[in-house]
Every structure is written in C-alpha cells, then in structure tokens.
C-alpha cells in the first residue's frame, strides 16, 4: 500500500511539474504581449504617457560644446599664400534645448501634433576652458560673405584683412560688422528664435510612425528627393528596434535627413542600449553615393561633385556655410591636407545615438558637426590676390550631447525594465521548477517501480 501511495504521489508530482512548466511556457507569449501593449501605450505622444513627459521637454540637459580653430599664421597666408596653421581652442560649453516646446497643437484627424522648438544657449563656465571673451584669430566673415556667389553686397573689401581677431561670443553669436553694416555670426540669430514649425506623428494609430516628422518649414534643395524628410528628430524612435535596420532622422542643422547603422550593444547605467553611428557614405561624393547628387550645389567647392565630406548649406543659412564632420572625418584627403593642424578621429568626431531597443528612446547621443567657410583667389579683392586655390577653412566644430543621469536611469529601470525582468524571472522560474519536478519525479517513479518488481 505504501508503494502504491508513493507511486501515486510521484505521478501527481510529474503531472504538477508538467503543468507548472507549461504555465511558464504559456506565460512567454502572454507576457510578451503584456510588455508590448504596455510599451506601445506609453510610447504614444499624448498627455499622460511616459513619452509625452519626455517629449514636451528634454529630461536630460543638452549641451553644445564648441572648439574654435585659431589661425596661427594669418600674415603668412595673405602674403605668401601659405597653408593656414590651425590650433583648436575649446571646449566652450553652452546649455541648450532647456526650453519646452511651444504652440503645441494636436491634429487628431491625421494623428499628428505640431509645435515650435525655442532656441536658447546659456554659457556654462564650469564646463569650458575659458570665458566667452577669449579671443581667436579666424576668417573674416565679411570677406567670406562678400566673396560668396550668394553675395549681393557691393561694398569694397580692399581695405580689410582676410583674418580678424574676435571673441568666442562674437564669432558664435554675432557682432556688428563695420564693413557690411550688419550683424555677422556663425549662429546668428539664435537666442529668442524658433526652429519649426514641426509636425510629427503621435503613433496613436500606428506606433511604428511615432515621432516621425510629417513636415518642417520649407524646402531648400529644390529637389524632391533631397527635400524629403525621413525619420524622427533623433530623440526617440518607434519601440522594439530591429538592429538590422538603419535608423533615419532629420537634422535641421544640415537641412537634410540621414541614417545611422547599428554598431554594437553597450551597457549604459545598467541599461542595454544599441549604438547607431553615421556611416562613412553619409557625406560621400555623388560618384560613390549617387543619392547625394542633389546635395551637390556648388561645382567649385565640390570640384564638380567629386568631393567627399562637405555639404553646402549656404542656401538654407543665407551665408556661405559648408558643413562637414569634425576635421573632415570620412572626407576627401585634400580637405585635411589644405590646412595644417587637423587630425580626424572616429572616436571623437563621429555622430552616434545610444537607443534603448524596447522603448526606442535615445538615452545618450552626440551630434558632431564642423562649420567651414571658403576663401579663394581673387583679382579684385586685395587680400586674396596671392591665394593660390580655394580653401575650405574650418571655423568651429561642435558636439551637441546629452545622456540620462543616475536618477533618470533608476526611474527608467524601475518603471519599465524591472517589470520586464520580473515577468521574465517568473516565466523562467516556473519553467525551471516545473522541469525540475518533472525530471525528479520521473526518475523517482522509475526507481520505485523497479524496486516493486524486484520485491
């Protein structure tokens, strides 16, 4: 009788083990659906969701670091046509994007939301190598503007120098130019201005479209393909990323869309993130990347569209500005060779996004760009008569960066990842316990059955 009771008990244990293991297996798709539904709900851009709070105002502070290029041999360049010798000065750091979006208007009929993005910059002395009053020898912006094909200025420049000594504040944010009788500055106007209007999809009807830009301002490239806006603004993407697919985002700084490709997975404050980086083909010449053909607008600077690494955004900025990656990373070699003192570095000069794959939120990013201007030979302008060839001269490079802090990381892990981890723990615990019970009870049942036969 005792043996029969043991066998019955072991059979019941086998049945229970199977049931528990099956329950754990069933919970996998059920749990995944729960996670997917929760993340999808919280990713929609509407009041009351996690995405809304992060979308209205950036949770982590965004900084722009500037490194200005100080020309060491200005007289030698003018008198002998020598290569400019450059030395970096920086970083000079400003807190930006600290203002919440304005004029937020929901458009339920097409599930979009429109807004304006206010611009502001606050100098951060503790994160800078000096003050805004530090001076730098740089290209005279008046000469660059006057010498540009876009220029309609008739003022003579025969009594001005090719280079000038200006403060960091003046070069970045503007100064009154005595020749052109107007305000010149690489980023003038900035404070008190607005970027937009933007219109983005909320994801309410289709979560795969969340944060994708529907419209922005007006076109600049006069080409349907180049004027296309693909992707988001880079701060977030649709949830449940597939690392095999590139991420697309639009950058107003260069008035075009770009893509980023998966490089590797990283641990950011206990959170797994996927790192996506700009590929070398982003600013490749049209000969290598035909998709860039419509971005080639200046045959002189681009050497008949064979030049890699420089994007002419003069038409969108209203002044002769040429954007590249810092130190002409991935650009044509002669861009670096035309000046002395440059050293492009993949580690320090590439743009990247660290995106949490479940939510699609960018938890850390670094957008790195270099602002260049051009000068070249001229028979009319005195200071350019001995210049031998057109030179794309770096003026400043910037690193716009942000990363979640410890408090935000802890909250993120608590509100989302801890739930995912707990559900996975329950699933695998049930499967493990059920499997263990099944194996142990089956072995014990076999042993007891064999002993009964021997008896």
N, C-alpha and C positions, 0 to 999 in steps of 0.2 A: 504493500500500500504506500509505503514511504517513497519507493522508487517511482511509483505512478504519479505521486504528488510532485516529485522533483521534475519528472518529465513534463508534466502539465505546466509547472511553473516556468520551466525553460522555454517551452513552446510559446507561452504567453510573453516571455521576455523577448523572444525572437520577433513575435508579432508587434510588440511595442517598439522594438528597435527599428523595424521596417517602417512603422507608422511615423516615428519621430524623424527618421531620415527623409521620408517622403515629404513630411511637413516642411523640413528645411529646404528641400529642392523646390517645392511649390512656392515658398516664400521668395525665391530668387526672382522670377519674373514679376511676382506681385510687388515685391519690394522695389524692383527697378521701376515699375510703373508708378509707384508712390513717389519715388525720388524724382522721376521725370515730370510728373504732374506738379510737384511742389516747386521744382526749379523753374519750370515753364511759367507757372503762375507768378512767381516772384521776379521773373525777368522782364515781364511786360512793363513798359513805361507808362504808368498811370499812378495816381495818388494812392498811397497805402502799400506799395510794393517796395522790396529792397532796392530794385533797380531805380525807382523814382527818386529815392533819397540820394543815391549816388549820382544820378543824372543831373538833377537840378543844380547841385553844387559839388565840386570835387571834394571828396573826403580827405584825400592826402594832399598836402601842399605841393604845388607845381612850381619848379624853379627854372629860370633860364640863366645859364652860365655863359658868359661871353669871354672869348680870348681874342684880343685885338692884335693885329700884325703891325709892329713898329719897324719902319723902314730905316735902316742904319746908314745907307749911303745915298741920300737923295741928290746931293750935288753931283756925284759921280754918274748917276743915272742920266741926269739932264745934260751934263757937259760932254760925257763920253759914250752915252748910250749903253752903259753897263747894266748887268742884271741887278735888279733890286735884291738887297740882302735883308731878310726878314727875321725878326725875333718875336716870339709870342709873348704877350703880356696878359695875364689873367689867372684864374677866372675872376670876373666881376659879376656878381650874382644878384638876380632880382627875383622876387616872388611874383608870380603871375597867375592868372586864372583863379584868383581868390574870390572873385565876384560871381554870384549866382546868375544863371540865365535870366533874361528879362523878356517881357512881352510873350510869355508862354501861352500859346493858343492851341487847344485841341481841335482836330478836324475829324470827327467821328465817321464822316461819310467815306473817307478813304484810309482811315486808321493811321493818320499821321499827326504830328504835333510840330508846330513852328515856334521859333524863338530867335532872339538875338543874343549874341555872346559878347558881353562887355570886355574891353581890354584895359588892363591896368598893370603897372610894374612898380614894385616897391624895392628900393635898394637894400640889400642885406649885407652890411659891413662885416659881420662875423663870418660870412661865407665867401669873402672876397679878399684878394691880395692887397688891395689898397682902396682909395676913395674914388668917387666919380670924377674928382678933379685931377686925377693923374693924367698926364699928357702923353700923346702918342703922335709920331710922325706918320702920316698916312696920305694917300692920294687926295689931291684937292678935288672935292666932289664937284665943284663948279666946272673944272676942266673936263671931268668925265661926262657931266651932263651936257656941256656945250659941244663936246666932241662926238656926242652920240648922234646916230642917224635920226633919232626921235626928236632931236632938239630943234626948236623954232626960235631959239634965242639969238639975237643979233649983236649982243654986247661983245665988244672986243676983249680977248683974253691975252693980249700981247704983254701986258704988264703984271701978270700974275705968275705964281710959281706952280710947278707940277705937283709939288707936295706941300703940305701945311702941317703945322703943329696945333692940334686941338685936344680938348679934354675928352675923356671917355664919355661923359654925359653928352657933349656936343656931337660927337661922331654918331652915337647911337640914337639920340632922341631929338637932335636938331639944334641949329644955330642960324642966326641971321647972316646970310652971305652978303658981303659988301659989293660984290660984282653983279650978281644976278638979282640983288634986291629982294630976295625971298628967303624962306627958311629951308635949309637943307639938312638932311639927317637920314641915316640908313633906315630907321624905323619910324620916321616922322610922317604923319601924325600917329600917335599910339594911345597914350592915356586919354581917357574920355571918349574913345571911338568904339565902334561896334563891328564885330565880324558877323556877316549874315545879310539878310535873314536866311536861316536854315529851315528845312522841313525834313523830319525823319520819321520813319515808320515806328509805331509803338509796339508792334508784334502781337497786338490783340487778336488779330485774325489769323496770323501766320508767324509763329515765333522765330522761324528761320530768317525773317526780314527785320527783326528787332534792331533798332539803332541805325539801320541802313539809311543813308542820306537820299532823300527823294529829290530835293532841289537846293541850290545855293547860288545866290547872286546872279551873275550873268556870265556869258561865255567870253573867253579871251583868245582862244586859239583859232577861231574861225574855221573849225574843222569838227565835224560831227563826232569822230572817234576820239580826238584829244579832249573835246569838251565833255565827254561822258564822265559822270560821277559814279564811281563804283565803290561800294562798301560803306563803312561807318567812318566816324572821325578817329577811330583807333582806341578810344577809351573802353569800348566793350564790343563784343561780337555775339552772334547767336550762341545759345548754350549747346553743350555736347559736341565739342570740337572734334573734327577729324584731322589729325595732324598730317595726313597725306594730302590735304587740300590747302592751297595758299589762302592767306587772309588778305582781303582787299580793304584799303582805307584811303580816304581823301585828305590831302594836306593843303589847307588854304595858303600856307607859306610859299608853296610852289604852284598853286592853282592847277593841280592835277592829281589823279589817282595813281596809287602804286600798290604793289603786292609784297607780302612778306612770306617767306618759306620757313617751315619747321627746321630747327637745327638740333635741339636736344631738350631733354627734360631736366628740370632743376628743382631744388628744394628751397622755397622762399619762406622763411619763418615757420617751418613745419607744414607748408602747403606745397603740393606738387604743382608746378607750372610748366607750360610749354613755351620755349623760347622760339620766337619767329624773328627772322632778320631779313633786311632788304638784300636781294640777290645782286650780284655784280651787273646783271643785264639791265638794271633799273635805268641807269643813265648811259647805257651803251650807245654807240653811234648807230644810225639807221642801217649802215652796212652790215652790222652784226645783229641788231634787233630792229627789224622793219617796222615794228609797232611804234617806234619813236620817230618815224619820218615826219609826222605832222607837228612834232615839237621843235623841229629844226627850222628856225625862222630867220637866222642871220647867217648868210653864206660866208661872211668874212671871219666871224668868231668861230664858226663851226668848221671852217676850212672845207666848204662845200659839203657839209653834212658828214664828214668823215671823223669828226672829233668826238671822243667819248668823255663823259664825266661832267659836262657843263650844260645847264638848262637856262636858256634865255627867257626871263620872265619880265622883260622890260615893258611889254605892252600892258601887263596887269599891274605893274608897280608905278608906271608913269615916269620912270627914270631908268637909266641903263644898268640893270642889275642882272648878274649871272650867278645862278645857284649851282653849287656842287656839294658833294660830300666833303667833309673837312680834309684839307691838304690834298684835295683831288683824288681821294681814295677811289679805286677802280676806274680812274680816268686815263686819258692818253698820257704817256710818259712825258711828253714835251711840256705839258702844263706844269709839272713839278720842276722840270729842267730849266724853264724860263726864268725862274727865281731861285734864290739860294735860301736855305734855312727850313725847307719843308721836309716832313717825314711822315707820310701817311701810315696809319696803324689800324688794322682791323679791330683790335681790342678797344681803342679809344675813339674811333671815328665812325663806326658803323651804327646804323639805327636798328633798334631791336624793341620787341614787345614781349613781356612775360605774361602769358594769359593762363588763367585757371580754366582747365578744359571743361569742367562740369557746368559752370555758370557762364563762361565766355567773358568774364571781367578781366581787364588788363590790370594786374596788380603792381606792375613795375614797367616803366618804359624809358627809353632815351631816344629822343629825336635829335639827330645831329646834322646840321647844315652849315655850309660856308657861303658867305656873301662875298662876291667878287665884283670888281668893276674893270673896265678895259681902257687902255690908252694905246695910241699908236702913232705912227709917223704923220706929220702934217707939214705942208709947205706954207701954211698960213699962220698957225699958232707957234710963236717963237719957242716956247719951252718944249715943243715936240719935234723940232726940226732935226735933232740929232738922234731921235729914237729910231731904231733900226727896224722893228717889226711890232705888230700888235701883241700886246701882253695882257693876259687876263690876270689881274693883280688881286690876291686875297686881301680883304679888308678886315673881316672878322669871321670867326666861326662860333657857333652856339650849340649848346647842349641843353635841350628842354627835357627835364627829367622829373619823375615822381615815383615814389614807392610807398606801399602801405606801411604804416607804423605798427609797433607791437600791439597797441590797443585794438586797432582795426583788425589785425591778423587774428588776435584772440577771439574777437567777436565773430569774425567770419568763420573760424573753425567751430565755434560753439553753436552758431545758428544754422549752419549747413553741414559742414564736414563731419561734425560729431554725430549728427543724425544718420548720415550715410554710413559712417564707421560702425555705429551701434547696430544698425539694421544688418550690415554685413556680418558683424560678430554673432548676432542671433542666428542668422542663416547658417553659418559655418559651424557654430556650436551645436545646433540641432542635428545637422548632418553628421558631425563628428560623434556626438553622443549616440545617435541612432545607429550609426555604422559600428561603433564600438560594442554597443549592446547586442547587435545582430551577430557579430563575429564571436563574442564571448559566449553568448547563449547557444549558438550553433555548435561551437566546439564542446561546450559542457554537455549539450544534449547528445552528441555523438559518443562522448565518454561514458555517460550514464547508460545509454542504450547498449554499448559494448559490454559494460560490466554486468548488465542484466542477462545478456546472452551467456556469459561465462558462468554465471550462477545457475 
